[in-house]
Amino acid sequence: MSTGFVEVDGFLGGGYRAGELHILAARTAVGKTSYMLSQCLHLSQAHKVAYISLEMPEVLLCQRLAVQL
């Protein structure tokens, strides 16, 4: 599955594949949540998506998601 980002697809060897687990980690305030929400929006057009966050309350995630729509 394409990530929607050509450079990321290249890094992952063509995009996401079934059965793989990808974990995104980085220091604070570099855009992890924004990037992953954009990935979820892109992938949810054709697939079921689960987003799990241990850092941010659901209401804040929904607000950020609404901004990207």
C-alpha angles and dihedrals in degrees: 000000000000116000091213089244115095095206093050091047089054092049091050093047096253103338135289121342130199114268096026126119119209122192120195116207131169141136120288123288099018098115105266094141094045092048094048093046089053088050091051092050092049095046095042090067089075107010143040111262132197120196118193121187125179092181108052132052117243094247092057091048090051091050092051091047091051090054090057095052 
